[in-house]
């Protein structure tokens, strides 16, 4: 029983994709803007009323 099989091996090369870096930058930038917006709201509208 002599079988020859054609096996294709898919090789993946891990690349540093610049679009992933851009998406992460925008995401964390949005987090920072929201965070500082909440802090600004608390300082200007909540704390003076206490």
N, C-alpha and C positions, 0 to 999 in steps of 0.2 A: 504494500500500500504506500505508494510514493506520490504524495500530493504536493504540488507547488501552489502556494497561496500568495496572492498579491496583496500585501498589507500596506496601506498608505498611512504614514504617521504624520499627524498634523503638528507642526512645531509652532509654538506661540512665542513671540518675542515681546517681553514686557517693555513698553516704552513709557516715558514720562510725557503724558499728553498735556499740551499747554491749555487745552480747553478745560480740563479737569481743574487745573490751577486757577483759571479764571472763574469757574463756577464756585469754587471754594472761597475765593476772595470776595465775590459778590455776596455769597451766603453769610459769611462772617461779618462782612461790612454791614449788611442789613441787620444782623443781630446787635451790633454795636449801636447803630442808629436807634433801634427800638429801645435798647437798654438806656441810653442817655436821654432819649425822649421821656421815658418813664421817670427817670431821676429828676429831669427838669420839671416835669409836671408836679411831682411830689414837693419839690423845693418851692415852686412858685404858688401853688394853689392849696396844698394840703397843710404844709408846715405853718404858714402864716395864720391859718385859722385855729391852730391849737392853742 
